[in-house]
Amino acid sequence: MKHIAIVMAMKQEIDALCSFLEKHGYTKTGGYNFRTSTAEIQVLRCGVLARNINVLEKKKDFLKKADGVLITGISGAVNPQHQVSKAIVPQNITLYDSVKPALDNQVAIFEQIEKICPALGNTVLCQNLATVDHFVDHREKKLLHGVDAVDMESYHIMEWMNENEIPAFCFRVIGDSFTQRLPRESSLVQFMRLSGAEKVRWVVRHPVEWVRCIRLMRSSVIALRRLSSCVGKWLEFIQTGTVSSSAVNRHEKGM
């Protein structure tokens, strides 16, 4: 029996993944836990900037014995060549607004990358994944030079994994094609955290951006489906060591 853990931050990400897994033959055993004939899977929610890091502390024993640990979720792209729904695998995690040094290649199991990335499909091995404590805006755009994508969660979680000697694999799926400016209100991740009523109020306050609002809604749906598909392929790889072409087609159709 394989033991697998998936760490995600946003409820929307987890709900999309749970729905995907149930549609593809995984049996839900309660909460965010799933089981197959060969694997036990736990989806753990660790919140923004790892404020709920105690969730990982409580599951430390499970994580230490796990055959695969995945840190994943939605990211925003800075490099315009990185399009919505691409999966990105970081070589470096950089925390721009902290005195902590960059966490370089200390946690991810990079010997698996060449095997896993083709299974994920349209994948970018990005040089620099920037993790920020708040959304980058026009006043900080100088920090965007050389950055492939912006992420809010991975550094803190990977740091914890590293401190506890738990090997983990990390990839993110791009949810928005940011370029030089990331307006706080307009960023996809911020938008996805709003309730329906809050989204309506946001559009009322920013009527000139209603087109972007619609695009964000569409981007979030595409990114969530792509994220679930990538996780499904990764799960099959961990369980079997490969991803069959039929499985790839099945996952893509599930999108």
KOLKEDREN-635272 format. One record per residue (C-alpha): x, y, z negated; residue number from 0. Coordinates in Angstrom, 1 decimal. Layout:
residues N
       px       py       pz   pos
        X        Y        Z   NUM
...
END
This chain:
residues 255
       px       py       pz   pos
      0.0      0.0      0.0     0
      1.5      3.3      1.1     1
      1.1      6.4     -1.2     2
      0.8      9.7      0.7     3
      0.3     13.3     -0.6     4
     -0.7     16.3      1.4     5
     -0.3     19.8     -0.1     6
     -2.5     22.6      1.3     7
     -3.6     26.0      0.0     8
     -6.8     27.2      1.5     9
    -10.2     25.5      0.9    10
    -11.0     25.9      4.6    11
     -7.9     23.9      5.5    12
     -8.8     21.1      3.1    13
    -12.4     21.0      4.1    14
    -11.5     20.8      7.8    15
     -9.0     18.0      7.1    16
    -11.4     16.0      4.9    17
    -14.1     16.2      7.6    18
    -11.6     15.1     10.2    19
    -10.4     12.1      8.1    20
    -13.9     10.9      7.4    21
    -14.6     11.0     11.1    22
    -11.5      9.0     11.9    23
    -12.1      6.0      9.6    24
    -10.6      7.2      6.2    25
    -12.8      6.4      3.2    26
    -13.3      9.2      0.7    27
    -12.9      7.8     -2.8    28
    -13.7     11.0     -4.7    29
    -12.6     14.6     -4.7    30
     -9.9     15.0     -2.0    31
     -8.7     11.4     -2.2    32
     -8.9      9.0      0.6    33
     -8.1      5.3      1.1    34
     -7.5      2.9      4.0    35
     -6.6     -0.7      4.0    36
     -2.9      0.3      4.0    37
     -2.7      3.7      2.3    38
     -3.9      5.8     -0.6    39
     -4.0      9.5      0.3    40
     -4.3     12.5     -2.1    41
     -4.9     16.0     -0.8    42
     -3.6     18.5     -3.4    43
     -4.6     22.2     -3.4    44
     -1.9     24.5     -4.5    45
     -3.0     28.1     -4.3    46
     -1.6     31.4     -3.0    47
      2.1     31.8     -4.0    48
      1.9     28.6     -6.0    49
     -0.1     30.1     -8.8    50
     -1.6     26.6     -9.3    51
      1.8     24.9     -9.3    52
      0.5     23.0    -12.3    53
     -1.5     20.9     -9.9    54
      1.8     19.5     -8.6    55
      3.0     19.0    -12.2    56
      0.0     16.9    -13.0    57
      0.7     14.8     -9.9    58
      4.4     14.5    -10.3    59
      4.4     10.8    -10.9    60
      2.4     10.2     -7.8    61
      4.5     12.5     -5.7    62
      7.8     10.8     -6.9    63
      6.5      7.4     -5.8    64
      4.9      8.6     -2.6    65
      6.0      7.2      0.8    66
      5.3     10.6      2.4    67
      4.7     14.1      1.1    68
      3.5     16.8      3.5    69
      3.3     20.6      2.9    70
      1.2     22.1      5.6    71
     -1.4     24.8      6.5    72
     -2.0     27.8      8.7    73
      0.7     30.3      9.6    74
      0.8     33.6     11.5    75
      3.2     33.9     14.4    76
      5.5     36.9     14.8    77
      7.4     35.7     17.9    78
      4.9     36.3     20.8    79
      6.0     33.1     22.5    80
      4.4     31.1     19.7    81
      0.8     30.7     20.6    82
     -2.3     29.8     18.5    83
     -2.5     26.1     17.7    84
      1.2     25.4     18.1    85
      2.7     23.3     15.3    86
      6.0     24.8     13.9    87
      8.6     22.9     12.0    88
     10.9     25.4     10.1    89
     14.7     25.0      9.9    90
     15.0     27.8      7.3    91
     12.6     29.1      4.7    92
     13.3     32.8      4.0    93
     11.8     34.8      1.2    94
     12.2     38.4      2.3    95
     10.8     40.2     -0.8    96
     12.7     38.3     -3.5    97
     16.2     38.2     -4.8    98
     16.1     34.4     -4.5    99
     18.3     33.0     -1.8   100
     16.9     31.3      1.3   101
     16.0     27.7      0.9   102
     17.9     26.1      3.8   103
     17.2     22.6      4.8   104
     17.1     21.3      1.3   105
     13.8     19.6      1.2   106
     12.4     18.6      4.6   107
     13.3     15.2      5.9   108
     14.9     16.4      9.1   109
     15.9     12.9     10.2   110
     12.2     12.4     10.8   111
     11.7     15.5     12.9   112
     12.7     14.0     16.2   113
     10.2     11.2     15.7   114
      7.3     13.2     14.2   115
      7.5     16.3     16.4   116
      6.6     14.6     19.7   117
      3.6     13.0     17.9   118
      2.4     16.5     16.9   119
      2.3     17.5     20.5   120
      2.9     21.2     21.3   121
      5.6     21.7     18.6   122
      8.2     24.5     18.0   123
     11.3     23.9     15.9   124
     11.4     27.4     14.6   125
     14.6     29.0     13.3   126
     13.1     31.2     10.6   127
      9.9     30.9      8.7   128
      9.4     34.0      6.5   129
      7.5     33.6      3.3   130
      6.1     36.9      1.8   131
      4.4     37.8     -1.4   132
      2.0     40.1      0.4   133
      1.0     40.7      4.0   134
      3.7     42.3      6.2   135
      2.4     45.6      7.6   136
      3.8     48.3      9.8   137
      6.0     49.8      7.1   138
      7.9     46.5      6.9   139
      8.0     45.6     10.6   140
     11.8     45.9     10.6   141
     11.7     42.6      8.6   142
     10.0     40.9     11.5   143
     13.1     40.9     13.7   144
     14.4     37.4     14.1   145
     11.3     35.8     12.4   146
      9.4     33.1     14.1   147
      6.4     33.0     11.8   148
      5.0     34.2      8.5   149
      3.9     31.9      5.8   150
      2.6     32.5      2.3   151
      3.0     29.1      0.6   152
      5.9     27.0      1.6   153
      8.8     28.5     -0.2   154
      7.4     28.2     -3.7   155
      6.1     24.7     -3.2   156
      9.3     23.5     -1.4   157
     11.3     25.0     -4.2   158
      9.3     23.0     -6.7   159
      9.8     19.8     -4.7   160
     13.5     20.5     -4.5   161
     13.8     21.0     -8.2   162
     12.0     17.8     -8.9   163
     14.0     15.8     -6.2   164
     10.8     15.0     -4.2   165
     11.5     14.8     -0.4   166
      8.8     16.6      1.5   167
      8.1     17.3      5.2   168
      6.8     20.8      6.1   169
      5.0     22.0      9.2   170
      2.6     24.8      9.8   171
      0.1     25.4     12.6   172
      0.0     28.9     14.1   173
     -3.4     30.6     13.6   174
     -2.7     34.0     15.1   175
     -0.3     35.5     17.6   176
      1.1     38.4     15.6   177
      3.6     40.6     17.4   178
      5.1     43.8     15.8   179
      2.4     44.8     13.3   180
      0.4     42.8     10.8   181
     -2.4     45.0      9.5   182
     -3.3     43.7      6.0   183
     -7.1     43.6      6.8   184
     -6.6     42.1     10.2   185
     -4.3     39.2      9.4   186
     -5.9     35.8     10.0   187
     -5.0     34.3      6.7   188
     -6.5     37.2      4.8   189
     -9.6     37.1      7.0   190
    -10.1     33.3      6.4   191
    -10.1     33.9      2.6   192
    -13.2     36.2      2.9   193
    -16.8     35.0      2.3   194
    -19.4     35.5      5.0   195
    -20.7     38.7      3.3   196
    -17.2     40.0      2.9   197
    -16.6     39.5      6.6   198
    -19.7     41.5      7.4   199
    -18.6     44.3      5.2   200
    -15.1     44.2      6.7   201
    -16.6     44.6     10.2   202
    -18.8     47.5      9.0   203
    -15.7     49.2      7.6   204
    -13.7     48.6     10.7   205
    -16.2     48.8     13.6   206
    -13.5     49.4     16.2   207
    -12.0     46.0     15.3   208
    -15.1     43.9     15.9   209
    -13.5     42.3     19.0   210
    -10.5     41.2     16.9   211
    -12.9     39.9     14.3   212
    -14.5     37.6     16.8   213
    -11.1     36.6     18.1   214
    -10.0     35.8     14.5   215
    -13.1     33.6     14.0   216
    -12.3     31.7     17.2   217
     -8.6     31.5     16.3   218
     -9.4     30.1     12.8   219
    -11.6     27.3     14.3   220
     -8.9     26.4     16.8   221
     -6.1     26.4     14.3   222
     -8.0     24.4     11.7   223
     -8.9     21.7     14.3   224
     -5.3     21.6     15.5   225
     -4.0     21.4     11.9   226
     -6.3     18.5     11.1   227
     -5.2     16.8     14.4   228
     -1.5     17.2     13.5   229
     -2.0     15.9     10.0   230
     -3.8     12.9     11.4   231
     -0.9     12.1     13.6   232
      1.6     12.6     10.8   233
     -0.5     10.2      8.6   234
     -0.4      7.5     11.3   235
      3.4      8.0     11.6   236
      3.9      7.5      7.9   237
      1.8      4.4      7.8   238
      3.0      2.7     11.0   239
      6.3      4.4     12.0   240
      4.8      5.5     15.3   241
      1.8      7.2     16.9   242
      0.2      5.3     19.7   243
     -0.8      7.2     22.9   244
     -4.4      6.2     22.2   245
     -4.2      7.7     18.8   246
     -2.9     10.9     20.2   247
     -5.8     11.1     22.6   248
     -8.3     10.2     19.9   249
     -7.0     12.9     17.6   250
     -7.1     15.5     20.3   251
    -10.7     14.6     21.2   252
    -11.5     15.0     17.6   253
    -10.6     18.6     17.9   254
END
